[in-house]
Amino acid sequence: MKKLEIEIKCPNCSRVLKQRLDQMKNGRSKRCTCGCEIVFEGNGGPSAQRSLEKFERDLKRIFK
Ligand SMILES: [Zn+2]
């Protein structure tokens, strides 16, 4: 399976960051160059987490 990257937007400076999907797990985080840390749980809210899980499921279906 090839490395999948998605673009996430920093809530602080609106910079678009590339994020490896396979590294986007609960508790992981991505630090923006502005110093803002984007955590892939909690901060995004339950709905954001659900949509991410759905997104992963959809990808697995597509790339199976
Ligand atoms: Zn930023």
N, CA, C, O and the ligand as a Tripos MOL2 file, in Angstrom:
@<TRIPOS>MOLECULE
protein
  257   255    65     0     0
PROTEIN
NO_CHARGES

@<TRIPOS>ATOM
      1 N           0.8500   -1.2000    0.0000 N.3       1 MET1
      2 CA          0.0000    0.0000    0.0000 C.3       1 MET1
      3 C           0.8820    1.2450    0.0000 C.2       1 MET1
      4 O           1.7840    1.3820    0.8260 O.2       1 MET1
      5 N           0.6170    2.1210   -0.9080 N.am      2 LYS2
      6 CA          1.4810    3.3010   -0.9780 C.3       2 LYS2
      7 C           1.1580    4.2850    0.1360 C.2       2 LYS2
      8 O           0.0800    4.2630    0.7300 O.2       2 LYS2
      9 N           2.1210    5.1370    0.3920 N.am      3 LYS3
     10 CA          1.9480    6.1080    1.4700 C.3       3 LYS3
     11 C           0.9090    7.1380    1.0790 C.2       3 LYS3
     12 O           1.0010    7.8020    0.0470 O.2       3 LYS3
     13 N          -0.0680    7.2420    1.9350 N.am      4 LEU4
     14 CA         -1.1270    8.2000    1.6680 C.3       4 LEU4
     15 C          -0.9170    9.4400    2.5170 C.2       4 LEU4
     16 O          -0.6500    9.3590    3.7160 O.2       4 LEU4
     17 N          -1.0400   10.5560    1.8870 N.am      5 GLU5
     18 CA         -0.9140   11.8170    2.6150 C.3       5 GLU5
     19 C          -2.1910   12.6100    2.4430 C.2       5 GLU5
     20 O          -2.7910   12.6440    1.3690 O.2       5 GLU5
     21 N          -2.5810   13.2340    3.5070 N.am      6 ILE6
     22 CA         -3.7040   14.1510    3.3850 C.3       6 ILE6
     23 C          -3.2470   15.5240    3.8290 C.2       6 ILE6
     24 O          -2.2100   15.6700    4.4770 O.2       6 ILE6
     25 N          -4.0130   16.5060    3.4820 N.am      7 GLU7
     26 CA         -3.6670   17.8640    3.8740 C.3       7 GLU7
     27 C          -4.5510   18.2870    5.0270 C.2       7 GLU7
     28 O          -5.7760   18.1850    4.9710 O.2       7 GLU7
     29 N          -3.9000   18.7650    6.0720 N.am      8 ILE8
     30 CA         -4.6610   19.2980    7.1910 C.3       8 ILE8
     31 C          -4.2970   20.7590    7.3690 C.2       8 ILE8
     32 O          -3.1860   21.1870    7.0570 O.2       8 ILE8
     33 N          -5.2390   21.4960    7.8680 N.am      9 LYS9
     34 CA         -5.0360   22.9250    7.9960 C.3       9 LYS9
     35 C          -4.7660   23.2750    9.4520 C.2       9 LYS9
     36 O          -5.5130   22.8790   10.3470 O.2       9 LYS9
     37 N          -3.7090   24.0080    9.6740 N.am     10 CYS10
     38 CA         -3.4000   24.4440   11.0260 C.3      10 CYS10
     39 C          -4.4660   25.4250   11.4890 C.2      10 CYS10
     40 O          -4.7600   26.4020   10.7990 O.2      10 CYS10
     41 N          -5.0470   25.1640   12.6620 N.am     11 PRO11
     42 CA         -6.0980   26.0540   13.1610 C.3      11 PRO11
     43 C          -5.5500   27.4020   13.6040 C.2      11 PRO11
     44 O          -6.3000   28.3610   13.7820 O.2      11 PRO11
     45 N          -4.2700   27.4640   13.7750 N.am     12 ASN12
     46 CA         -3.6600   28.6930   14.2890 C.3      12 ASN12
     47 C          -3.2430   29.6400   13.1710 C.2      12 ASN12
     48 O          -3.5530   30.8300   13.2200 O.2      12 ASN12
     49 N          -2.5430   29.1240   12.1660 N.am     13 CYS13
     50 CA         -1.9930   30.0040   11.1360 C.3      13 CYS13
     51 C          -2.5590   29.6910    9.7500 C.2      13 CYS13
     52 O          -2.2240   30.3580    8.7710 O.2      13 CYS13
     53 N          -3.4330   28.6540    9.6750 N.am     14 SER14
     54 CA         -4.0880   28.2810    8.4210 C.3      14 SER14
     55 C          -3.1350   27.7350    7.3680 C.2      14 SER14
     56 O          -3.5010   27.5840    6.2020 O.2      14 SER14
     57 N          -1.9090   27.4400    7.7910 N.am     15 ARG15
     58 CA         -0.9750   26.7990    6.8820 C.3      15 ARG15
     59 C          -1.4560   25.3790    6.5790 C.2      15 ARG15
     60 O          -1.9660   24.6960    7.4670 O.2      15 ARG15
     61 N          -1.2990   24.9420    5.3590 N.am     16 VAL16
     62 CA         -1.6970   23.5830    4.9990 C.3      16 VAL16
     63 C          -0.5170   22.6520    5.2000 C.2      16 VAL16
     64 O           0.5670   22.8740    4.6600 O.2      16 VAL16
     65 N          -0.7420   21.5970    5.9900 N.am     17 LEU17
     66 CA          0.3300   20.6620    6.3140 C.3      17 LEU17
     67 C           0.0170   19.3130    5.7060 C.2      17 LEU17
     68 O          -1.1380   18.8880    5.6770 O.2      17 LEU17
     69 N           1.0340   18.6480    5.2250 N.am     18 LYS18
     70 CA          0.8690   17.2770    4.7430 C.3      18 LYS18
     71 C           1.0280   16.3230    5.9160 C.2      18 LYS18
     72 O           1.9370   16.4610    6.7350 O.2      18 LYS18
     73 N           0.1420   15.3720    5.9760 N.am     19 GLN19
     74 CA          0.1950   14.4070    7.0750 C.3      19 GLN19
     75 C           0.0440   13.0090    6.5300 C.2      19 GLN19
     76 O          -0.9110   12.7080    5.8150 O.2      19 GLN19
     77 N           1.0010   12.1480    6.8730 N.am     20 ARG20
     78 CA          0.8900   10.7340    6.5030 C.3      20 ARG20
     79 C          -0.3020   10.1290    7.2140 C.2      20 ARG20
     80 O          -0.4450   10.2530    8.4300 O.2      20 ARG20
     81 N          -1.1460    9.4810    6.4530 N.am     21 LEU21
     82 CA         -2.3730    8.9520    7.0260 C.3      21 LEU21
     83 C          -2.0990    7.8320    8.0200 C.2      21 LEU21
     84 O          -2.7830    7.7080    9.0360 O.2      21 LEU21
     85 N          -1.0770    7.0060    7.7150 N.am     22 ASP22
     86 CA         -0.7920    5.8920    8.6180 C.3      22 ASP22
     87 C          -0.1600    6.3430    9.9270 C.2      22 ASP22
     88 O          -0.0030    5.5460   10.8520 O.2      22 ASP22
     89 N           0.2030    7.6150   10.0070 N.am     23 GLN23
     90 CA          0.7500    8.1350   11.2610 C.3      23 GLN23
     91 C          -0.2700    8.9990   11.9880 C.2      23 GLN23
     92 O           0.0390    9.6460   12.9880 O.2      23 GLN23
     93 N          -1.4760    8.9960   11.4710 N.am     24 MET24
     94 CA         -2.5190    9.8560   12.0240 C.3      24 MET24
     95 C          -3.4080    9.0330   12.9460 C.2      24 MET24
     96 O          -4.5620    8.7500   12.6260 O.2      24 MET24
     97 N          -2.8630    8.6600   14.0750 N.am     25 LYS25
     98 CA         -3.5870    7.8070   15.0100 C.3      25 LYS25
     99 C          -3.9640    8.6030   16.2500 C.2      25 LYS25
    100 O          -3.4900    9.7140   16.4840 O.2      25 LYS25
    101 N          -4.8270    7.9890   17.0210 N.am     26 ASN26
    102 CA         -5.1940    8.5840   18.3030 C.3      26 ASN26
    103 C          -3.9640    8.9030   19.1310 C.2      26 ASN26
    104 O          -3.0760    8.0640   19.2860 O.2      26 ASN26
    105 N          -3.9120   10.0970   19.6550 N.am     27 GLY27
    106 CA         -2.8130   10.4610   20.5310 C.3      27 GLY27
    107 C          -1.6030   11.0060   19.8030 C.2      27 GLY27
    108 O          -0.7350   11.6320   20.4100 O.2      27 GLY27
    109 N          -1.5440   10.7650   18.4870 N.am     28 ARG28
    110 CA         -0.4390   11.3370   17.7220 C.3      28 ARG28
    111 C          -0.7090   12.8250   17.5090 C.2      28 ARG28
    112 O          -1.8380   13.2950   17.6500 O.2      28 ARG28
    113 N           0.3200   13.5290   17.1780 N.am     29 SER29
    114 CA          0.1230   14.9410   16.9150 C.3      29 SER29
    115 C           1.0960   15.4110   15.8480 C.2      29 SER29
    116 O           2.0990   14.7600   15.5550 O.2      29 SER29
    117 N           0.7760   16.5320   15.2900 N.am     30 LYS30
    118 CA          1.6160   17.1310   14.2560 C.3      30 LYS30
    119 C           1.9140   18.5590   14.6920 C.2      30 LYS30
    120 O           1.0100   19.3170   15.0450 O.2      30 LYS30
    121 N           3.1870   18.9100   14.6610 N.am     31 ARG31
    122 CA          3.5330   20.2640   15.0560 C.3      31 ARG31
    123 C           3.7540   21.1240   13.8190 C.2      31 ARG31
    124 O           4.5340   20.7950   12.9250 O.2      31 ARG31
    125 N           3.0470   22.2140   13.8090 N.am     32 CYS32
    126 CA          3.1670   23.1630   12.7040 C.3      32 CYS32
    127 C           4.4040   24.0310   12.9270 C.2      32 CYS32
    128 O           4.8980   24.1560   14.0480 O.2      32 CYS32
    129 N           4.8850   24.6140   11.8610 N.am     33 THR33
    130 CA          6.0630   25.4700   11.9930 C.3      33 THR33
    131 C           5.7860   26.7100   12.8370 C.2      33 THR33
    132 O           6.7160   27.3560   13.3200 O.2      33 THR33
    133 N           4.5070   27.0420   13.0160 N.am     34 CYS34
    134 CA          4.1690   28.1930   13.8570 C.3      34 CYS34
    135 C           4.2240   27.8370   15.3350 C.2      34 CYS34
    136 O           4.1010   28.7120   16.1920 O.2      34 CYS34
    137 N           4.4130   26.5400   15.6400 N.am     35 GLY35
    138 CA          4.4930   26.1230   17.0310 C.3      35 GLY35
    139 C           3.2100   25.4980   17.5310 C.2      35 GLY35
    140 O           3.1770   24.9270   18.6210 O.2      35 GLY35
    141 N           2.1560   25.6020   16.7450 N.am     36 CYS36
    142 CA          0.8780   25.0210   17.1200 C.3      36 CYS36
    143 C           0.9410   23.4980   16.9680 C.2      36 CYS36
    144 O           1.4630   22.9890   15.9770 O.2      36 CYS36
    145 N           0.4130   22.7860   17.9440 N.am     37 GLU37
    146 CA          0.4130   21.3390   17.8790 C.3      37 GLU37
    147 C          -0.9990   20.8440   17.6090 C.2      37 GLU37
    148 O          -1.9330   21.1450   18.3520 O.2      37 GLU37
    149 N          -1.1350   20.0860   16.5400 N.am     38 ILE38
    150 CA         -2.4400   19.5580   16.1700 C.3      38 ILE38
    151 C          -2.5090   18.1130   16.6330 C.2      38 ILE38
    152 O          -1.8010   17.2520   16.1110 O.2      38 ILE38
    153 N          -3.3610   17.8490   17.6100 N.am     39 VAL39
    154 CA         -3.4830   16.5040   18.1640 C.3      39 VAL39
    155 C          -4.6580   15.8060   17.5010 C.2      39 VAL39
    156 O          -5.7340   16.3840   17.3490 O.2      39 VAL39
    157 N          -4.4410   14.5510   17.1080 N.am     40 PHE40
    158 CA         -5.4660   13.8410   16.3520 C.3      40 PHE40
    159 C          -6.4570   13.1170   17.2500 C.2      40 PHE40
    160 O          -6.8290   11.9760   16.9780 O.2      40 PHE40
    161 N          -6.8710   13.7580   18.2860 N.am     41 GLU41
    162 CA         -7.9600   13.2530   19.1230 C.3      41 GLU41
    163 C          -8.3680   14.3860   20.0470 C.2      41 GLU41
    164 O          -7.6360   15.3620   20.2100 O.2      41 GLU41
    165 N          -9.5120   14.2560   20.6350 N.am     42 GLY42
    166 CA         -9.9300   15.2240   21.6360 C.3      42 GLY42
    167 C         -10.1380   16.6120   21.0730 C.2      42 GLY42
    168 O         -11.2700   17.0740   20.9320 O.2      42 GLY42
    169 N          -9.0400   17.2770   20.7500 N.am     43 ASN43
    170 CA         -9.1350   18.6610   20.3040 C.3      43 ASN43
    171 C         -10.0140   18.8270   19.0750 C.2      43 ASN43
    172 O         -10.6940   19.8410   18.9170 O.2      43 ASN43
    173 N          -9.9950   17.8320   18.2170 N.am     44 GLY44
    174 CA        -10.7910   17.9130   17.0050 C.3      44 GLY44
    175 C         -12.2660   17.6200   17.2460 C.2      44 GLY44
    176 O         -13.1130   17.8610   16.3860 O.2      44 GLY44
    177 N         -12.5510   17.1050   18.4160 N.am     45 GLY45
    178 CA        -13.9300   16.7860   18.7460 C.3      45 GLY45
    179 C         -14.3080   15.4060   18.2540 C.2      45 GLY45
    180 O         -13.6920   14.8800   17.3270 O.2      45 GLY45
    181 N         -15.3160   14.8200   18.8700 N.am     46 PRO46
    182 CA        -15.7290   13.4530   18.5140 C.3      46 PRO46
    183 C         -16.1530   13.3390   17.0520 C.2      46 PRO46
    184 O         -15.8940   12.3180   16.4140 O.2      46 PRO46
    185 N         -16.7830   14.3440   16.5270 N.am     47 SER47
    186 CA        -17.2540   14.2510   15.1480 C.3      47 SER47
    187 C         -16.0860   14.2360   14.1760 C.2      47 SER47
    188 O         -16.1280   13.5450   13.1580 O.2      47 SER47
    189 N         -15.0610   14.9840   14.4800 N.am     48 ALA48
    190 CA        -13.8660   14.9840   13.6320 C.3      48 ALA48
    191 C         -13.2190   13.6070   13.6490 C.2      48 ALA48
    192 O         -12.7710   13.1100   12.6150 O.2      48 ALA48
    193 N         -13.1730   12.9920   14.8300 N.am     49 GLN49
    194 CA        -12.5910   11.6670   14.9520 C.3      49 GLN49
    195 C         -13.4140   10.6510   14.1620 C.2      49 GLN49
    196 O         -12.8640    9.7870   13.4780 O.2      49 GLN49
    197 N         -14.7300   10.7650   14.2640 N.am     50 ARG50
    198 CA        -15.5890    9.8350   13.5370 C.3      50 ARG50
    199 C         -15.3890    9.9770   12.0400 C.2      50 ARG50
    200 O         -15.3040    8.9780   11.3260 O.2      50 ARG50
    201 N         -15.3150   11.1950   11.5670 N.am     51 SER51
    202 CA        -15.1610   11.3870   10.1220 C.3      51 SER51
    203 C         -13.8040   10.8810    9.6570 C.2      51 SER51
    204 O         -13.6730   10.4010    8.5310 O.2      51 SER51
    205 N         -12.7960   10.9820   10.5100 N.am     52 LEU52
    206 CA        -11.4790   10.4400   10.1610 C.3      52 LEU52
    207 C         -11.5440    8.9260   10.0380 C.2      52 LEU52
    208 O         -10.9850    8.3410    9.1110 O.2      52 LEU52
    209 N         -12.2400    8.2950   10.9930 N.am     53 GLU53
    210 CA        -12.3600    6.8390   10.9330 C.3      53 GLU53
    211 C         -13.1200    6.4060    9.6950 C.2      53 GLU53
    212 O         -12.7680    5.4150    9.0550 O.2      53 GLU53
    213 N         -14.1400    7.1330    9.3660 N.am     54 LYS54
    214 CA        -14.8970    6.8270    8.1610 C.3      54 LYS54
    215 C         -14.0000    7.0030    6.9330 C.2      54 LYS54
    216 O         -14.0330    6.1950    6.0050 O.2      54 LYS54
    217 N         -13.2170    8.0480    6.9440 N.am     55 PHE55
    218 CA        -12.3010    8.3250    5.8540 C.3      55 PHE55
    219 C         -11.3230    7.1720    5.6780 C.2      55 PHE55
    220 O         -11.0600    6.7470    4.5530 O.2      55 PHE55
    221 N         -10.7880    6.6670    6.7750 N.am     56 GLU56
    222 CA         -9.8660    5.5410    6.7150 C.3      56 GLU56
    223 C         -10.5540    4.2980    6.1680 C.2      56 GLU56
    224 O          -9.9790    3.5520    5.3760 O.2      56 GLU56
    225 N         -11.7920    4.0870    6.6010 N.am     57 ARG57
    226 CA        -12.5250    2.9190    6.1070 C.3      57 ARG57
    227 C         -12.7260    3.0250    4.6000 C.2      57 ARG57
    228 O         -12.5490    2.0520    3.8670 O.2      57 ARG57
    229 N         -13.0940    4.2140    4.1530 N.am     58 ASP58
    230 CA        -13.3190    4.4300    2.7270 C.3      58 ASP58
    231 C         -12.0230    4.1660    1.9460 C.2      58 ASP58
    232 O         -12.0430    3.5400    0.8870 O.2      58 ASP58
    233 N         -10.9170    4.6450    2.4770 N.am     59 LEU59
    234 CA         -9.6360    4.4440    1.8070 C.3      59 LEU59
    235 C          -9.2930    2.9800    1.7170 C.2      59 LEU59
    236 O          -8.8150    2.5060    0.6860 O.2      59 LEU59
    237 N          -9.5400    2.2500    2.8120 N.am     60 LYS60
    238 CA         -9.2120    0.8300    2.8090 C.3      60 LYS60
    239 C         -10.0380    0.1090    1.7610 C.2      60 LYS60
    240 O          -9.5610   -0.8180    1.1060 O.2      60 LYS60
    241 N         -11.2860    0.5450    1.6080 N.am     61 ARG61
    242 CA        -12.1350   -0.0550    0.6020 C.3      61 ARG61
    243 C         -11.5740    0.2200   -0.7970 C.2      61 ARG61
    244 O         -11.5390   -0.6620   -1.6560 O.2      61 ARG61
    245 N         -11.1470    1.4390   -0.9970 N.am     62 ILE62
    246 CA        -10.6690    1.8480   -2.3210 C.3      62 ILE62
    247 C          -9.3580    1.1500   -2.6720 C.2      62 ILE62
    248 O          -9.1690    0.7080   -3.8060 O.2      62 ILE62
    249 N          -8.4560    1.0510   -1.7010 N.am     63 PHE63
    250 CA         -7.0920    0.5830   -2.0050 C.3      63 PHE63
    251 C          -6.8700   -0.8880   -1.6730 C.2      63 PHE63
    252 O          -5.7430   -1.3800   -1.7200 O.2      63 PHE63
    253 N          -7.9290   -1.5700   -1.3460 N.am     64 LYS64
    254 CA         -7.7970   -2.9710   -0.9710 C.3      64 LYS64
    255 C          -7.1900   -3.7830   -2.1070 C.2      64 LYS64
    256 O          -7.0030   -4.9920   -1.9700 O.2      64 LYS64
    257 ZN          0.4440   26.8390   12.2560 Zn       65 ZN65
@<TRIPOS>BOND
     1     1     2 1
     2     2     3 1
     3     3     4 2
     4     3     5 am
     5     5     6 1
     6     6     7 1
     7     7     8 2
     8     7     9 am
     9     9    10 1
    10    10    11 1
    11    11    12 2
    12    11    13 am
    13    13    14 1
    14    14    15 1
    15    15    16 2
    16    15    17 am
    17    17    18 1
    18    18    19 1
    19    19    20 2
    20    19    21 am
    21    21    22 1
    22    22    23 1
    23    23    24 2
    24    23    25 am
    25    25    26 1
    26    26    27 1
    27    27    28 2
    28    27    29 am
    29    29    30 1
    30    30    31 1
    31    31    32 2
    32    31    33 am
    33    33    34 1
    34    34    35 1
    35    35    36 2
    36    35    37 am
    37    37    38 1
    38    38    39 1
    39    39    40 2
    40    39    41 am
    41    41    42 1
    42    42    43 1
    43    43    44 2
    44    43    45 am
    45    45    46 1
    46    46    47 1
    47    47    48 2
    48    47    49 am
    49    49    50 1
    50    50    51 1
    51    51    52 2
    52    51    53 am
    53    53    54 1
    54    54    55 1
    55    55    56 2
    56    55    57 am
    57    57    58 1
    58    58    59 1
    59    59    60 2
    60    59    61 am
    61    61    62 1
    62    62    63 1
    63    63    64 2
    64    63    65 am
    65    65    66 1
    66    66    67 1
    67    67    68 2
    68    67    69 am
    69    69    70 1
    70    70    71 1
    71    71    72 2
    72    71    73 am
    73    73    74 1
    74    74    75 1
    75    75    76 2
    76    75    77 am
    77    77    78 1
    78    78    79 1
    79    79    80 2
    80    79    81 am
    81    81    82 1
    82    82    83 1
    83    83    84 2
    84    83    85 am
    85    85    86 1
    86    86    87 1
    87    87    88 2
    88    87    89 am
    89    89    90 1
    90    90    91 1
    91    91    92 2
    92    91    93 am
    93    93    94 1
    94    94    95 1
    95    95    96 2
    96    95    97 am
    97    97    98 1
    98    98    99 1
    99    99   100 2
   100    99   101 am
   101   101   102 1
   102   102   103 1
   103   103   104 2
   104   103   105 am
   105   105   106 1
   106   106   107 1
   107   107   108 2
   108   107   109 am
   109   109   110 1
   110   110   111 1
   111   111   112 2
   112   111   113 am
   113   113   114 1
   114   114   115 1
   115   115   116 2
   116   115   117 am
   117   117   118 1
   118   118   119 1
   119   119   120 2
   120   119   121 am
   121   121   122 1
   122   122   123 1
   123   123   124 2
   124   123   125 am
   125   125   126 1
   126   126   127 1
   127   127   128 2
   128   127   129 am
   129   129   130 1
   130   130   131 1
   131   131   132 2
   132   131   133 am
   133   133   134 1
   134   134   135 1
   135   135   136 2
   136   135   137 am
   137   137   138 1
   138   138   139 1
   139   139   140 2
   140   139   141 am
   141   141   142 1
   142   142   143 1
   143   143   144 2
   144   143   145 am
   145   145   146 1
   146   146   147 1
   147   147   148 2
   148   147   149 am
   149   149   150 1
   150   150   151 1
   151   151   152 2
   152   151   153 am
   153   153   154 1
   154   154   155 1
   155   155   156 2
   156   155   157 am
   157   157   158 1
   158   158   159 1
   159   159   160 2
   160   159   161 am
   161   161   162 1
   162   162   163 1
   163   163   164 2
   164   163   165 am
   165   165   166 1
   166   166   167 1
   167   167   168 2
   168   167   169 am
   169   169   170 1
   170   170   171 1
   171   171   172 2
   172   171   173 am
   173   173   174 1
   174   174   175 1
   175   175   176 2
   176   175   177 am
   177   177   178 1
   178   178   179 1
   179   179   180 2
   180   179   181 am
   181   181   182 1
   182   182   183 1
   183   183   184 2
   184   183   185 am
   185   185   186 1
   186   186   187 1
   187   187   188 2
   188   187   189 am
   189   189   190 1
   190   190   191 1
   191   191   192 2
   192   191   193 am
   193   193   194 1
   194   194   195 1
   195   195   196 2
   196   195   197 am
   197   197   198 1
   198   198   199 1
   199   199   200 2
   200   199   201 am
   201   201   202 1
   202   202   203 1
   203   203   204 2
   204   203   205 am
   205   205   206 1
   206   206   207 1
   207   207   208 2
   208   207   209 am
   209   209   210 1
   210   210   211 1
   211   211   212 2
   212   211   213 am
   213   213   214 1
   214   214   215 1
   215   215   216 2
   216   215   217 am
   217   217   218 1
   218   218   219 1
   219   219   220 2
   220   219   221 am
   221   221   222 1
   222   222   223 1
   223   223   224 2
   224   223   225 am
   225   225   226 1
   226   226   227 1
   227   227   228 2
   228   227   229 am
   229   229   230 1
   230   230   231 1
   231   231   232 2
   232   231   233 am
   233   233   234 1
   234   234   235 1
   235   235   236 2
   236   235   237 am
   237   237   238 1
   238   238   239 1
   239   239   240 2
   240   239   241 am
   241   241   242 1
   242   242   243 1
   243   243   244 2
   244   243   245 am
   245   245   246 1
   246   246   247 1
   247   247   248 2
   248   247   249 am
   249   249   250 1
   250   250   251 1
   251   251   252 2
   252   251   253 am
   253   253   254 1
   254   254   255 1
   255   255   256 2
@<TRIPOS>SUBSTRUCTURE
     1 MET1         2 RESIDUE 1 A MET
     2 LYS2         6 RESIDUE 1 A LYS
     3 LYS3        10 RESIDUE 1 A LYS
     4 LEU4        14 RESIDUE 1 A LEU
     5 GLU5        18 RESIDUE 1 A GLU
     6 ILE6        22 RESIDUE 1 A ILE
     7 GLU7        26 RESIDUE 1 A GLU
     8 ILE8        30 RESIDUE 1 A ILE
     9 LYS9        34 RESIDUE 1 A LYS
    10 CYS10       38 RESIDUE 1 A CYS
    11 PRO11       42 RESIDUE 1 A PRO
    12 ASN12       46 RESIDUE 1 A ASN
    13 CYS13       50 RESIDUE 1 A CYS
    14 SER14       54 RESIDUE 1 A SER
    15 ARG15       58 RESIDUE 1 A ARG
    16 VAL16       62 RESIDUE 1 A VAL
    17 LEU17       66 RESIDUE 1 A LEU
    18 LYS18       70 RESIDUE 1 A LYS
    19 GLN19       74 RESIDUE 1 A GLN
    20 ARG20       78 RESIDUE 1 A ARG
    21 LEU21       82 RESIDUE 1 A LEU
    22 ASP22       86 RESIDUE 1 A ASP
    23 GLN23       90 RESIDUE 1 A GLN
    24 MET24       94 RESIDUE 1 A MET
    25 LYS25       98 RESIDUE 1 A LYS
    26 ASN26      102 RESIDUE 1 A ASN
    27 GLY27      106 RESIDUE 1 A GLY
    28 ARG28      110 RESIDUE 1 A ARG
    29 SER29      114 RESIDUE 1 A SER
    30 LYS30      118 RESIDUE 1 A LYS
    31 ARG31      122 RESIDUE 1 A ARG
    32 CYS32      126 RESIDUE 1 A CYS
    33 THR33      130 RESIDUE 1 A THR
    34 CYS34      134 RESIDUE 1 A CYS
    35 GLY35      138 RESIDUE 1 A GLY
    36 CYS36      142 RESIDUE 1 A CYS
    37 GLU37      146 RESIDUE 1 A GLU
    38 ILE38      150 RESIDUE 1 A ILE
    39 VAL39      154 RESIDUE 1 A VAL
    40 PHE40      158 RESIDUE 1 A PHE
    41 GLU41      162 RESIDUE 1 A GLU
    42 GLY42      166 RESIDUE 1 A GLY
    43 ASN43      170 RESIDUE 1 A ASN
    44 GLY44      174 RESIDUE 1 A GLY
    45 GLY45      178 RESIDUE 1 A GLY
    46 PRO46      182 RESIDUE 1 A PRO
    47 SER47      186 RESIDUE 1 A SER
    48 ALA48      190 RESIDUE 1 A ALA
    49 GLN49      194 RESIDUE 1 A GLN
    50 ARG50      198 RESIDUE 1 A ARG
    51 SER51      202 RESIDUE 1 A SER
    52 LEU52      206 RESIDUE 1 A LEU
    53 GLU53      210 RESIDUE 1 A GLU
    54 LYS54      214 RESIDUE 1 A LYS
    55 PHE55      218 RESIDUE 1 A PHE
    56 GLU56      222 RESIDUE 1 A GLU
    57 ARG57      226 RESIDUE 1 A ARG
    58 ASP58      230 RESIDUE 1 A ASP
    59 LEU59      234 RESIDUE 1 A LEU
    60 LYS60      238 RESIDUE 1 A LYS
    61 ARG61      242 RESIDUE 1 A ARG
    62 ILE62      246 RESIDUE 1 A ILE
    63 PHE63      250 RESIDUE 1 A PHE
    64 LYS64      254 RESIDUE 1 A LYS
    65 ZN65       257 GROUP 0 **** ****
